[in-house]
Amino acid sequence: MVCGFTKTITWVESAAFDTVLIDRLANARKANSVEQLVRATRWAPLAQHLGFRMVYRNGHGPHIPAMRRPECVVPA
């Protein structure tokens, strides 16, 4: 598995997100725990914003849900 960012981000953003991923890798009991993390409602928007991607050996990776955009409110 290869992980990385598709956007230019600061080292602070990278370090913060990597800290979350390393904690998950160290403490989770499932092999796909990082995939579950980046698809979770709490972390998917940040992963999408940073351009985080995972690619497995077979060339596929998990689909990271896009950040929801606020609906336009049209005054009546």
DSSP file (Angstrom, degrees, kcal/mol; ACC not computed):
  #  RESIDUE AA STRUCTURE BP1 BP2  ACC     N-H-->O    O-->H-N    N-H-->O    O-->H-N    TCO  KAPPA ALPHA  PHI   PSI    X-CA   Y-CA   Z-CA
    1    1 A M              0   0    0      0, 0.0     2,-0.4     0, 0.0    55,-0.2   0.000 360.0 360.0 360.0 137.4    0.0    0.0    0.0
    2    2 A V  E     -A   55   0A   0     53,-2.7    53,-2.6     2,-0.0     2,-0.3  -0.975 360.0-171.1-119.5 134.5    1.2    3.5   -0.9
    3    3 A C  E     +A   54   0A   0     -2,-0.4     2,-0.3    51,-0.2    51,-0.2  -0.925  20.1 127.6-124.0 150.1   -0.2    6.6    0.8
    4    4 A G  E     -A   53   0A   0     49,-2.0    49,-2.9    -2,-0.3     2,-0.4  -0.985  49.7 -86.9-178.2-177.1    0.3   10.2    0.0
    5    5 A F  E     -A   52   0A   0     -2,-0.3    47,-0.2    47,-0.2    46,-0.2  -0.891  13.9-160.2-113.2 140.7   -1.1   13.6   -0.7
    6    6 A T  S    S+     0   0    0     45,-2.1     2,-0.3    -2,-0.4    45,-0.2   0.462  77.0  60.5 -96.2  -3.6   -2.1   14.9   -4.2
    7    7 A K  S    S-     0   0    0     43,-0.8     2,-0.6    44,-0.1    -2,-0.1  -0.832  93.4-101.4-119.7 159.0   -2.0   18.5   -3.2
    8    8 A T        +     0   0    0     -2,-0.3     2,-0.3     0, 0.0    -2,-0.1  -0.719  52.2 170.5 -78.8 119.9    0.7   20.7   -1.8
    9    9 A I        -     0   0    0     -2,-0.6     2,-0.1    -4,-0.1    -4,-0.0  -0.860  34.7 -99.1-128.6 163.5    0.1   21.0    1.9
   10   10 A T     >  -     0   0    0     -2,-0.3     4,-2.1     1,-0.1     5,-0.2  -0.359  32.7-114.0 -77.5 161.9    2.1   22.4    4.8
   11   11 A W  H  > S+     0   0    0      1,-0.2     4,-2.8     2,-0.2     5,-0.2   0.800 116.5  59.3 -66.9 -26.9    4.2   20.2    7.0
   12   12 A V  H  > S+     0   0    0      2,-0.2     4,-2.4     1,-0.2    -1,-0.2   0.932 107.0  45.2 -67.0 -45.2    1.9   21.0    9.9
   13   13 A E  H  > S+     0   0    0      2,-0.2     4,-2.3     1,-0.2     5,-0.2   0.923 115.7  47.8 -62.4 -44.2   -1.2   19.7    8.1
   14   14 A S  H  X S+     0   0    0     -4,-2.1     4,-2.8     1,-0.2    -2,-0.2   0.930 112.8  47.6 -62.7 -46.5    0.8   16.6    7.0
   15   15 A A  H  X S+     0   0    0     -4,-2.8     4,-2.0     2,-0.2    -1,-0.2   0.893 111.8  50.4 -63.5 -40.8    2.1   16.0   10.5
   16   16 A A  H  X S+     0   0    0     -4,-2.4     4,-1.4     2,-0.2    -1,-0.2   0.934 115.0  42.1 -64.0 -46.2   -1.3   16.4   12.1
   17   17 A F  H  X S+     0   0    0     -4,-2.3     4,-2.1     1,-0.2    -2,-0.2   0.902 113.2  53.2 -69.3 -40.0   -2.9   13.9    9.7
   18   18 A D  H  X S+     0   0    0     -4,-2.8     4,-3.0    -5,-0.2     5,-0.2   0.854 104.1  57.3 -62.3 -34.9    0.0   11.5    9.9
   19   19 A T  H  X S+     0   0    0     -4,-2.0     4,-2.1     2,-0.2    -1,-0.2   0.909 107.3  47.5 -62.1 -41.8   -0.3   11.5   13.7
   20   20 A V  H  X S+     0   0    0     -4,-1.4     4,-1.9     2,-0.2    -2,-0.2   0.920 114.0  47.3 -64.0 -43.9   -3.9   10.4   13.4
   21   21 A L  H  X S+     0   0    0     -4,-2.1     4,-2.6     2,-0.2    -2,-0.2   0.908 111.2  50.0 -65.7 -42.5   -3.0    7.7   10.9
   22   22 A I  H  X S+     0   0    0     -4,-3.0     4,-2.5     1,-0.2    -1,-0.2   0.898 109.2  52.2 -64.8 -39.6   -0.1    6.4   13.0
   23   23 A D  H  X S+     0   0    0     -4,-2.1     4,-2.1    -5,-0.2     5,-0.2   0.921 111.0  47.8 -60.1 -43.1   -2.3    6.2   16.1
   24   24 A R  H  X S+     0   0    0     -4,-1.9     4,-2.1     1,-0.2    -2,-0.2   0.916 112.3  48.7 -64.4 -43.3   -4.8    4.1   14.1
   25   25 A L  H  < S+     0   0    0     -4,-2.6    -1,-0.2     1,-0.2    -2,-0.2   0.890 115.4  44.5 -63.1 -39.4   -2.1    1.8   12.7
   26   26 A A  H  < S+     0   0    0     -4,-2.5    -1,-0.2    -5,-0.2    -2,-0.2   0.829 124.8  29.5 -75.3 -32.9   -0.6    1.3   16.1
   27   27 A N  H  < S+     0   0    0     -4,-2.1    -2,-0.2    -5,-0.2    -3,-0.2   0.590  95.6  93.6-109.6 -11.8   -3.8    0.7   18.1
   28   28 A A     <  -     0   0    0     -4,-2.1     6,-0.0    -5,-0.2     5,-0.0  -0.462  56.9-151.7 -83.7 156.9   -6.3   -0.8   15.7
   29   29 A R        +     0   0    0     -2,-0.1     2,-0.3     4,-0.0    -1,-0.1   0.427  69.8  82.4-105.7  -1.0   -6.8   -4.5   15.4
   30   30 A K  S >  S-     0   0    0      1,-0.1     3,-1.2     0, 0.0     4,-0.2  -0.825  72.2-136.4-109.5 146.4   -8.0   -4.6   11.7
   31   31 A A  T 3  S+     0   0    0     -2,-0.3     3,-0.4     1,-0.3     4,-0.2   0.808 106.6  48.6 -67.1 -30.5   -5.8   -4.6    8.6
   32   32 A N  T 3> S+     0   0    0      1,-0.2     4,-2.3     2,-0.1    -1,-0.3   0.026  74.4 118.6 -98.5  27.5   -8.1   -2.1    6.9
   33   33 A S  H <> S+     0   0    0     -3,-1.2     4,-2.0     1,-0.2    -1,-0.2   0.852  73.9  50.6 -65.9 -35.3   -8.2    0.3    9.8
   34   34 A V  H  > S+     0   0    0     -3,-0.4     4,-2.5     2,-0.2    -1,-0.2   0.911 109.8  51.3 -68.8 -40.2   -6.7    3.2    8.0
   35   35 A E  H  > S+     0   0    0      1,-0.2     4,-1.1     2,-0.2    -2,-0.2   0.927 110.6  48.6 -60.5 -44.3   -9.1    2.8    5.1
   36   36 A Q  H  X S+     0   0    0     -4,-2.3     4,-0.7     1,-0.2    -1,-0.2   0.882 110.4  53.1 -61.7 -37.8  -12.0    2.8    7.6
   37   37 A L  H >< S+     0   0    0     -4,-2.0     3,-1.0     1,-0.2     6,-0.4   0.948 109.0  46.0 -63.9 -49.6  -10.6    6.0    9.2
   38   38 A V  H 3< S+     0   0    0     -4,-2.5    -1,-0.2     1,-0.3    -2,-0.2   0.665 114.7  49.1 -73.3 -13.2  -10.3    8.0    6.0
   39   39 A R  H 3< S+     0   0    0     -4,-1.1    -1,-0.3    -5,-0.2    -2,-0.2   0.535  88.6 110.3 -95.6  -8.7  -13.8    6.9    4.9
   40   40 A A  S <X S-     0   0    0     -3,-1.0     4,-2.8    -4,-0.7     3,-0.3  -0.306  79.9-118.3 -68.6 150.3  -15.3    7.8    8.3
   41   41 A T  T  4 S+     0   0    0      1,-0.2    -1,-0.1     2,-0.2    -4,-0.0   0.833 112.5  51.7 -56.5 -36.1  -17.7   10.8    8.6
   42   42 A R  T  4 S+     0   0    0      1,-0.2     4,-0.3     2,-0.1    -1,-0.2   0.887 122.3  25.7 -71.8 -39.7  -15.3   12.6   11.0
   43   43 A W  T  > S+     0   0    0     -6,-0.4     4,-2.5    -3,-0.3     5,-0.2   0.632  98.7  83.1-105.2 -16.6  -12.1   12.3    8.9
   44   44 A A  H  X S+     0   0    0     -4,-2.8     4,-2.6     1,-0.2     5,-0.2   0.897  90.5  52.7 -58.9 -43.5  -13.2   12.0    5.2
   45   45 A P  H  > S+     0   0    0      0, 0.0     4,-2.4     0, 0.0    -1,-0.2   0.911 112.5  45.2 -59.9 -40.3  -13.7   15.7    4.7
   46   46 A L  H  > S+     0   0    0     -4,-0.3     4,-2.4     2,-0.2    -2,-0.2   0.921 112.7  50.2 -68.5 -43.2  -10.1   16.4    6.0
   47   47 A A  H  X>S+     0   0    0     -4,-2.5     5,-2.7     1,-0.2     4,-0.8   0.905 113.5  46.6 -60.6 -41.2   -8.7   13.6    3.9
   48   48 A Q  H  <5S+     0   0    0     -4,-2.6     3,-0.5    -5,-0.2    -2,-0.2   0.913 111.3  51.2 -66.7 -43.0  -10.5   14.9    0.8
   49   49 A H  H  <5S+     0   0    0     -4,-2.4    -2,-0.2     1,-0.2    -1,-0.2   0.883 113.4  44.5 -62.3 -40.1   -9.3   18.5    1.5
   50   50 A L  H  <5S-     0   0    0     -4,-2.4   -43,-0.8    -5,-0.1    -1,-0.2   0.615 111.5-120.0 -80.3 -12.6   -5.7   17.4    1.9
   51   51 A G  T  <5 +     0   0    0     -4,-0.8   -45,-2.1    -3,-0.5    -3,-0.2   0.820  45.6 179.2  77.0  31.0   -5.9   15.2   -1.2
   52   52 A F  E   < +A    5   0A   0     -5,-2.7     2,-0.3   -47,-0.2   -47,-0.2  -0.474   0.9 179.8 -70.4 133.2   -5.0   12.1    0.7
   53   53 A R  E     -A    4   0A   0    -49,-2.9   -49,-2.0    -2,-0.2     2,-0.4  -0.980  17.8-161.2-135.7 148.4   -4.9    8.9   -1.4
   54   54 A M  E     -A    3   0A   0     -2,-0.3     2,-0.4     8,-0.3   -51,-0.2  -0.986   7.3-171.2-124.7 138.0   -4.1    5.2   -0.8
   55   55 A V  E     -A    2   0A   0    -53,-2.6   -53,-2.7    -2,-0.4     6,-0.2  -0.989  10.7-149.6-132.6 125.5   -3.2    2.8   -3.5
   56   56 A Y    >   -     0   0    0      4,-3.4     3,-2.2    -2,-0.4    -2,-0.0  -0.350  36.4 -96.3 -84.7 170.7   -3.0   -0.9   -2.9
   57   57 A R  T 3  S+     0   0    0      1,-0.3    -1,-0.1     2,-0.1    -2,-0.0   0.809 123.7  59.5 -57.6 -32.5   -0.7   -3.3   -4.8
   58   58 A N  T 3  S-     0   0    0      2,-0.2    -1,-0.3     1,-0.1     3,-0.1   0.451 120.2-107.9 -79.0   1.4   -3.5   -4.2   -7.2
   59   59 A G  S <  S+     0   0    0     -3,-2.2     2,-0.2     1,-0.3    -2,-0.1   0.359  84.3 111.1  92.0  -5.4   -3.8   -0.6   -8.2
   60   60 A H        -     0   0    0     -5,-0.1    -4,-3.4     0, 0.0    -1,-0.3  -0.635  41.6-176.0-100.1 159.8   -7.1    0.1   -6.5
   61   61 A G        -     0   0    0     -6,-0.2    -6,-0.1    -2,-0.2     2,-0.1  -0.936  34.1 -81.6-145.2 168.4   -7.7    2.3   -3.5
   62   62 A P        -     0   0    0      0, 0.0     2,-0.6     0, 0.0    -8,-0.3  -0.378  42.2-115.0 -72.0 151.2  -10.7    3.2   -1.3
   63   63 A H        -     0   0    0     -2,-0.1   -10,-0.0   -10,-0.1     0, 0.0  -0.785  26.4-152.3 -85.0 121.3  -13.2    5.8   -2.3
   64   64 A I        -     0   0    0     -2,-0.6   -25,-0.1   -12,-0.1   -24,-0.0  -0.858  22.7-119.1 -95.8 118.6  -12.9    8.7    0.0
   65   65 A P        -     0   0    0      0, 0.0   -17,-0.2     0, 0.0     2,-0.1  -0.234  29.6-113.3 -58.1 142.5  -16.3   10.5    0.2
   66   66 A A        -     0   0    0      1,-0.1     2,-0.2   -18,-0.1   -22,-0.1  -0.372  35.8 -94.2 -73.8 154.8  -16.2   14.1   -0.9
   67   67 A M        -     0   0    0    -22,-0.2     2,-0.2   -23,-0.1    -1,-0.1  -0.490  44.0-114.7 -68.1 134.4  -16.9   16.9    1.5
   68   68 A R        -     0   0    0     -2,-0.2    -1,-0.1    -3,-0.1     3,-0.0  -0.506  25.9-139.8 -72.2 137.8  -20.5   18.0    1.5
   69   69 A R        -     0   0    0     -2,-0.2    -1,-0.0     1,-0.1     2,-0.0  -0.786  25.3-103.9 -97.3 141.6  -21.1   21.5    0.3
   70   70 A P        -     0   0    0      0, 0.0     2,-0.2     0, 0.0    -1,-0.1  -0.359  39.2-112.5 -63.4 141.3  -23.6   23.6    2.1
   71   71 A E        -     0   0    0      1,-0.1     2,-0.2    -2,-0.0    -3,-0.0  -0.473  32.8-107.0 -73.5 144.3  -26.9   24.0    0.2
   72   72 A C        -     0   0    0     -2,-0.2     2,-0.7     1,-0.0    -1,-0.1  -0.513  27.3-148.0 -71.0 135.3  -27.7   27.4   -1.2
   73   73 A V        -     0   0    0     -2,-0.2    -1,-0.0    -3,-0.0     0, 0.0  -0.929   9.3-159.9-108.3 116.2  -30.4   29.2    0.7
   74   74 A V        -     0   0    0     -2,-0.7     2,-0.1     2,-0.0    -2,-0.0  -0.842  21.2-122.9 -97.2 122.5  -32.4   31.4   -1.6
   75   75 A P              0   0    0      0, 0.0    -1,-0.0     0, 0.0    -2,-0.0  -0.389 360.0 360.0 -65.1 140.7  -34.4   34.1    0.3
   76   76 A A              0   0    0     -2,-0.1    -2,-0.0     0, 0.0     0, 0.0   0.451 360.0 360.0 -82.0 360.0  -38.1   34.0   -0.4
